[in-house]
Amino acid sequence: MALRDLLRKLGLVSGGNDRETGVRRGRLQQRPPDVATIRVDVNPRRFEPTASSGPPPIAPDALVRPKPASPAAPIAPVARPPRTQVGTGRPTAAASHDVGGATQYFQVPTTGDVVAVLVATAGPLKGQAFTVSDGETRIGREHCDITLPDPNKRISRFHAKIVHVDGAFVIEANPEVAKRNPTVVNDQEVDAEALCDGDVIRLGDCTFKFRTI
């Protein structure tokens, strides 16, 4: 039996004169007309890599760690008021007093036992400062711990003394000259008087402000 006749008998080819030599294939199921059509772009060039594809390149500067910020400049120290220095070659202590609403500053020679300062605010010694030591400090025109030159001799050779004991200050006038050359504290003649910071002392033509340290 010929091959065509066998295929025809098995129903694999039609019985007409058509030349069908392959196996009959089943037909695909038809798509319903109401189903939406999905189109897919199969253009192979769409998927080809391009020069612009991929993440943008990183700039070289972005790979360098930024430098830390420089520290803030130190604050400049506040300038102190000018001072008048009395004495040289020894340590100094600060003293001040008010003149016409403005504070004037002084530096006076000191040692380890200096406890107060006399600042001359009026008279021939104005602008000078003198130290008061622990214990007894003698004040006068000659040969004293505080020597005050006075051509008018209104200050005695030994005029008065300031005594410092246990934090307390007392000024004592020399009784031999107290009537002739008095010692005045806050406009009052005294023989002996306790002193406080800021008191005003007048000896002859010189006026002092008493300042503790």
Residue pairs with C-beta under 8 A, 6 or more apart in sequence:
4 13
7 13
8 14
8 15
12 23
12 24
13 20
13 21
13 24
14 20
80 105
81 103
81 104
81 105
82 105
83 94
83 105
83 106
83 107
84 104
84 105
84 106
84 107
84 127
84 129
85 92
85 106
85 107
86 106
86 107
86 108
86 109
86 128
86 129
86 130
87 108
87 109
88 109
90 109
90 110
90 111
91 109
91 110
91 111
92 107
92 108
92 109
92 110
93 107
93 108
93 110
93 114
93 117
93 131
93 213
94 105
94 106
94 107
95 105
95 106
95 107
95 108
95 117
95 119
95 129
95 211
95 213
96 103
96 104
96 105
96 106
96 119
96 211
97 103
97 104
97 119
97 121
97 209
97 211
98 104
99 121
106 117
106 119
106 129
107 129
108 114
108 117
108 129
108 130
108 131
109 131
110 131
111 131
111 133
113 133
113 134
113 135
114 131
114 132
114 133
114 134
114 213
115 132
115 133
115 134
115 164
115 169
115 212
115 213
116 131
116 132
116 162
116 164
116 169
116 210
116 211
116 212
116 213
117 129
117 130
117 131
117 132
117 210
117 211
117 212
117 213
118 129
118 130
118 131
118 132
118 139
118 146
118 201
118 208
118 209
118 210
118 211
119 128
119 129
119 208
119 209
119 211
120 126
120 127
120 128
120 129
120 130
120 206
120 207
120 208
121 200
121 207
121 208
121 209
122 206
122 207
123 204
123 205
123 206
123 207
124 149
124 150
124 205
124 206
125 148
125 149
125 206
130 146
130 208
131 146
132 146
132 162
132 164
132 169
133 145
133 164
134 164
135 163
135 164
135 165
136 145
136 161
136 162
136 163
137 145
137 146
137 161
137 162
137 163
137 164
138 144
138 145
138 146
138 158
138 161
139 145
139 146
139 148
139 158
139 159
139 160
139 161
139 162
139 203
140 146
140 147
140 148
140 155
140 156
140 157
140 158
140 159
140 160
140 174
141 147
141 148
141 149
141 150
141 153
141 155
141 156
141 157
141 159
142 157
143 157
143 158
144 157
144 158
144 159
148 155
148 159
148 203
148 204
148 206
150 204
150 205
150 206
152 204
152 205
154 181
154 204
154 205
155 181
155 203
155 204
155 206
156 174
156 177
156 180
156 181
158 174
158 177
159 173
159 174
159 177
159 181
159 183
159 203
159 204
160 171
160 172
160 173
160 174
160 183
160 203
161 171
161 172
161 174
162 169
162 170
162 171
162 172
162 195
163 169
163 170
163 171
163 172
168 194
169 194
169 195
169 196
169 210
169 212
170 192
170 193
170 194
170 195
171 183
171 185
171 190
171 192
171 193
171 195
171 201
172 191
172 192
173 182
173 183
173 190
173 191
173 192
175 191
178 189
178 191
181 203
181 204
182 189
183 189
183 190
183 191
183 201
183 202
183 203
184 190
184 201
184 202
184 203
185 193
185 195
185 199
185 200
185 201
185 202
186 199
186 200
187 200
187 202
195 201
195 210
196 210
197 210
197 211
197 212
198 209
198 210
198 211
199 209
199 210
200 207
200 208
200 209
200 210
201 207
201 208
201 209
201 210
202 208
